[in-house]
Amino acid sequence: MRAHNSISVFGLRVLAFVTFVLAASAQPYAYVSNEEGNNISVVNMATNTISAEISVSSAGLSGVAITPNGSYLYVAEQSLNSVAVISTASNSVVATIPVGHGPVQVAITPNGEAAYVANALSNNVSVIKTATNAVVATIAVGSKPVALAITPNSATVLVANLLSSTISSISTVSNSVKATWTTASGPSAITVGPMGATAYVAGQYANSIAVHSIASGEIAHTITGFAAPVSLALTPTGSYLYVVNGNSSTVAVVNTSNDEIATTVEVGLLPTAAAVSPNGSMVCVTNADGFSMSEINTATNTVEFTLPHVGIYPFSLVLYN
């Protein structure tokens, strides 16, 4: 979610095709949704070059998620009230799924069975069954849902409701809200710890991070010192939390052992989203006004490379190796 609040049938394949997919997935890739570019930029992280641009039919591309096997991307299309499904083998749109109004974020369950879509303008969440690419449920949540996170066991979806300052906790078994939590003002991003016990919520209006117990929903403590935090990326071990400051063109690095800011990293203009590599060695950040992507080395917490012209207003991204 930007700091200025603008509205990021699977079957068996023949052996040759499977071989191609496996070879492709050996390379680390970043998939970047460009809000005003009508496309997805495919970045080869081994060479720091754009290897493909995937044309999508609408402007307003926002949240993007990838299936656990890396075969498909799901991209929110705000202007069409739909989600585009992209094959990463062909780099082309293979399905378009109507959802609610103003879809802004997508999250896929770790078991790959469902995609959950936050519809910011209709105050609900669409549930897509990935085997059929059909919407199987629509769940009413709070006011202006803008972000989602899913527990590692695929049992719970957490939805950040920006204007009601709440978190909706959804059961993936019943596809219904089982609890609603009060959180920091303007929750704009959420992520879950690797053990599934803790949720970190970025309070964009409160300039803070609320650390919630997922079991109770209660806020265990609050971390302060941010500037309109709009995105969160947690390393695989859960040791460090990278917080995108939308109003300061920086990323704060939080040591989760003491919940203190360890350092701050300068990135590009109007950073919108962060994603951590599967091995935890890199965090990539999209810079909307910079039309760029910054790559942070997590060992040194310095920007090792900035890819210019990654797209027109890059909004969100996902990394896959």
N, C-alpha and C positions, 0 to 999 in steps of 0.2 A: 504494500500500500504506500503510495507516495506521500511525502510530507505535506503536499498541498491537496491531498485527498481527491485526486481524479479517479473517476470511476474508470501469476504470473501463476466378425466371428473368427476368434483365434482358432487355428486348426493346425494339423500336422503339415510339415513342409517336406519337400523332397530333399534328399541328402545334400545335393549341390547347394541348395538355398541355405540350409542349415550351416554348411561349411562357410558360406559367405558371411552369414550373420556372426558366427563365432569369430571369424577373422576380423570383422569390423569392430566387434566389441572389445577386442584386445587393445584397441587404441582408446586413450581417455578423450572424451568429448564433453563439450559444454553446449547445451541447447538454450539459446537466448530468445525470449519473445520480445519483439519490437512493437511497442504500443501504437506508433504511428507509421510503421513501415510495412504493415500487412505481410510480415514474414517472420520466419524463425531463422536465426543465424546458427549454423553448425560450426563450432570452433574445434579444430583439432588441437588439443592441448599439448601434444608432443611437439608440434611445430609452431604453435601460437599463430595459426592462420585460419581464416574462414574457409572451410572445405566445401560448404554448400549453403545456399539460401533457399528455404522452403517457402513457397508462396502460399499464403492463406487468404481466403476470400474476403476477409473483413479487416477493418481497422479496429483499434481498441483491444489488441491482443494483450492479455495480462498473465495470470498465473499459468504455470506449466509444470507438469509432473510426468514421470516416466515409470513404466511398469517394471517390476523387479527384475525381469529377464532382459530389459533394455529394448524390447521389440517395438513398443508403441509409446508415443507421447500423447498426452491429453492437454489441450490448450484452451483456456477460456477466451471466448470471443464476445466481448462486451457489447459491441454494436449489433450483433445478430442474436443475442440471448441464446447462445449455443456453445458447445464444446467441439472442437475439431480433434479428430483422432488421426495421428500421423504415423505411418510406418517408417521406422528408422532404417529399414533395409532399402527402401526405395526413395526415402525422403519426400514422400508425397502424402496428401490428405486422402485417407481411405474411408472416412465416415464423418458425418456431422450430426451431432445429437442436440436437439432442442432441450433447453433447461429453463431455469427461472430468469428473472430480469436482472441484467447487470452482473453476470458472472465475473468474479474477479480472481478467484483462487481455486485450485484443484489439488487434492491429495489422494493418493492411491494407497490402499491398505498393504501392509508388508506381505500378506499372502497373495496379493495381486488380484483378488476377487472383485473388488469394487473401487470405484472412483467417487469421491465426495466433492461436490462443487458448491462453493459459497456464492449465493446470489445476493449481491449487496442491495439491489433495489426492490426485491420482493421479500426480503427478510426470511429467507428459507434456504435449505440445503437440498440439492438434488443428489440422489444416489444412483449411480450408473453401474449396472452389472457388466463387467468387462468382457465376459464370455459372449454376450449378445449385443453389447453397446446399446442397451435399452435402459431408460430410467425406470427403476423399480419402486422408488419411494421419493416423496417430497416431505421434508421435515421443517416445520416452523421453528424459528429460533428467535434471537433478539434483534435489535435494530441495527441494520447495516452490517451484516456479517462480512468480514473481509479476509479472514485467515483461518487455516485449519492445521491441526496436527493429529497424528494417529499413534496410539500406543504400540509398542513393538509386537504385542500379541494379537494385534488387529481387532481387539475387543471394543475399544473406545475411540471415538472421534471427538476432539475438542475444537470448538468453534469460537473465535473471537468476534464479539459484537461491538463494533466501534462506538456507536452512539448510545448504547445502553450500558456500556462499561461492564459487560458481563461475559462469562464463558458458558456456553451450552455444552454439556457433556452428553454425548449420544451413544447409545448402545448399538453396536453393529448387528447384534442378533435380532433385536426388535425394530431397529431403525426408528427409535423414538428418543426424546430427551429424557434422561434419567435424573439429571440434576442441573441446576443453574447456579453459577458462582458469581459473586461480586468481585471485581478486580480493579486494577488501577485505571484511571480515566483514559479513555480513548485506546482500548486495546487494538493494536494494529498488526501484531505478529505473535506467533506462539510456536514453541517447540517443546519436545518431550525428551527427558533424559533417557539414556540407553537402557536403564533397568525398568523404565515405565512407571516410576514412582513419583517423579517430579515434573512439573510443567513450568516453563519460563514464559511469562507474558510481557510483551513490550507495551507500556503505557505511553502512547504517543503524546497525549496532552499532559500527562503527569511527569514526563521526562524521567521515567523510572522503569524498572523491571520488577514485576511481582513474581515471587517464587511460591508456587502452589503445591500442596500435597494433592496428588490425583485421587487418593483414597477418600479424603474428606472434602476436598475443594478449598480448604482454608489456606490463607496466605501465611506461609511460614516466616518469611521476611521479605524485605524490599531493598533493592539495590538502586542507588541514586547516582546522578552525575552525568546524565545523557542529554542529548539535544534532539528531541522529536524522534525517538527510536522507531524505525519502520520495518526492520527485518532482523531475524535472528538465525544464526547458524552455530550448531553445537558440534564439537569434534566427536568422533566415534566413541572415544573413551568417556566423554562427558566432562573432561577436565577443563576445557575452555569454551566460553560462549562469546561469539563474535556478534556485536551489536551495531547495526547500521544507523548512524545518526543522520537523519534526513536533512536537518537544518545546519549541519556544520561540515559536510563533505568529509566525514571521518568515520572510522570503524573503531569502536571501543572493544578491548579484549578483556573479558572478565575471567578471573581465576575462580572456578566454582568451588574450590576447596575452602575459600574464605569469602567468596562473593564480593570481591573487590576488583576494581578496574586496575589491571596490571600495566596497560599501556594503551595508547591511542595511535591509530595509523591513518595518515592522510591518503584519501583516494580521490576520485573525480567529482565533478559537479553534480549535485542532486543524486546521491546514491539511493537506489531503490530496493535492492535485494542482495542477499548473500547466500552462497551455497558452499558447503565444504566437500572436498573430494572424498571418495570412499575410504582412502587410506589415511585421511586426516592431515596430509602434508600441505594442502593448499586450500585457501578460501578465495572464491571469486566473487566480485562485487560488480553489479551493473550500475553505471552512472548515466542517468537519463539525459541530463543537460550536457554531459560530456560526450554523449553518443559512444561511450567506451566501456571497457571491462577491465577492472584492476585485478591482478593476481597477487595475493598475499601469501608469502612463505610463512607457515605457522611455526617453524623452528626459530625464525628470526623476527617475525612480525614486521616485516618490511615488504613493500610492494616490489616484486621482482620484475614485473612486466605489466604494461598497460597496452591493451589492444585497442587502437583507435578505430573509429568508423565501424563498430560492431553492428550498428543498426540505428534506426531513427527512434529515439526515446526508448532504449531498452528498459523493460519493466521488470522481468523476472528471469530466472534461469534454473537449470538443473544440470548436475554433473553426473556422468556415467562412465564407468571404466569396464 
